[in-house]
Amino acid sequence: MPSRPTGEIAALRFLAGSGTRLALRVMVPLFAAAAGAGMLLGSDFLRSLARVLFGEGSGFASGVVCFLLLLGVARAAAPRVSRGLDGWVRHLPISGLSLRRVAVGAVMLATGPLLLAFAILALVAEGNRSLTMLFVGLLLAAWAAALASVPSVRGGWVRLLAVPAGLLAFRADLISLIAAAALAFLADRLAGPLERSGPRAPTFRFRRLPFAWRIAWRAIARRLPGTYLSGLLPLACGWAFVAHNPLSDRHQALGASLAGGLAAVLVLAGLAESLALLRPVWPWARSLPWSARDRVREDAILLGLHSLPMLLLAALIAPPTWALVAALSGQLALLPPLAVLAAAAIRRTPERRTGAAGEILFAGSLAVALTALVPWLALPALLATPWLIRRAALRDQRQSVSRWLEIHHLAVGDPQSWSA
Amino acid sequence: MIRFRGTSFSYRRGEAVIANLDLEIGPGLTLLLGENGCGKSTLLKLAAGIESPDAGTVEIGGHDLWRDEVAARRDLAYVAEQPDLTPYATIREILELVCRLRGVPTTQVQEAMARAALPASLAHRSVRELSMGQRRKAVLAAARIGTPRYALLDEPLEAMDRAARADILEWIGGLLDAGATVVVVSHDIEPFVARAARALALRGGRLASYEALPGDLGERLVMLDQLARGGSASPISTSP
């Protein structure tokens, strides 16, 4: 008979080999990009970054940035770790509470590379801060991030306690660490077992909208606020650039156009990635009289319409001049081909390590930058839209829908997996 | 003994699937019968600790499923109709987990796979890469690890080839000979008629228990067939 800790160790071994392994695999491009950027920027930059984040007098904002990064990694890992733990596994001799705690541990393991990077930066940072306190703080912050990410019965309360715990942990003084540990401990005691995901109810019921849009909306609605927030970032940068520099009308328009274009690309990339993950191919639907071209067109229109507000907001960055109208017209004309590219990227996600987002971010940023400089370049791109739709439809038809690739995939919404 | 005490469960508020159920299921083969959607699988999920009741308790071997979770589940094997294994783990990883949690050496994985007629080459595949029959065999392989005293089997013969069916029936026979409590939900009742000790019929949220089945196999089959079609016979006890 296994004793309780043996059961928990067995479950942790299992999750480390499945969910955590997959989460780490998924995040390889991100870590590789960060490592590459670090090498490109050089040791001086890394030293100053280390000082800003962990050096003497590093502020509350540094802690917020670090904790948000940890939270992002934990939130990416959590669904991969906890998916399926509320089904058949529940009949095995391990309590729901233990399973949830083990899932938290597995998510903490997935934050390992980021913790290691933080630890190296903390070592590099010069100052009188205690390294022991910093390292204990890092572990506490990882625990808090994992607690806030793993779905539990009292998830709202847990997040309410875990987020301040994580923020306090980065202050790395004795009182803050004790407070952070107490909050995290309380969150853990409050959390209870894993939340049952259950079948997702179709909450979005606008029957007059095309079926494909309703399905897509049900899949991505929860991610929309986060995606739009990411889009607001270049807009905020663009506004700051235009507002705080003495620029000519043309340069103001150029700034607004670039910011708006990049914001639209970010929204396109975020939504395409969400669709690829949460609305995988529905094999049976391919037997219906519903052409690949129609499927691509419906996705492209949906994605394009969701990105449009970013361009409209960009119009508010600079004063209304003819230069602004011309610049934003270029970005507007570029939106349809970019939306089709995004729809196509969804259909090639399994083959790409960087997912749908990587393809759109690369091609989209380049196209947006060129269009900002030479607006009329958007015209040939716009004229190429029908050809791009044909190419995307071909991609749709050539997808191997029965092929299973774990990367860039979440079981939720997968019609061939019952772990959702 | 599997014991339900005042157990109620609903997926939507006000639409009870199981209402105030008092039931004891002792050793032997119990057939859970009824029409599609009457709540058979839900009752099995409640007994397996997959769903927790809205009211009342469920006990396995005297242990409350939700207060004494580990002890209640220690000797429990559950085969779901839809094999909801995580697609991110390989079959071997899942079976090793079951071995460790049931305190059985992980060397039993190969044995369990062989007994379930799963080729060793599938050990490193995700459940997502398997056919329906293979997925069910993987769940059956997990059920056969250790020596379960309580087996809850939801359509155990579904999607199985003939050899696998014979093997599963032999396994169930072995469990019954060892004094286990086996509850089977199946529309395919003929293979279970001979060993059935009792039948439970669910109809409109009410459960009728038939403890004394006719000795004559022909009569027994007719009675069970009637119950499976949503009909009725003279029950020994009925839930309120």
Interface residues (C-beta under 8 A of the other chain):
Chain A: M1 P2 R4 T6 G7 I9 A10 A11 R13 F14 G17 S18 G19 L22 R80 R83 G84 L85 G87 W88 V89 R90 H91 L92 P93 I94 S95 G96 L97 S98 W404 E406 A411 D414 Q416 S417 W418 S419
Chain B: A48 G49 I50 E69 V70 A71 R73 R74 L76 A77 Y78 A80 Q82 P83 D84 L85 T86 P87 Y88 A89 T90 E93 I94 E96 L97 V98 R100 L101 R102 G103 S126 V127 R128 E129 V139 L152
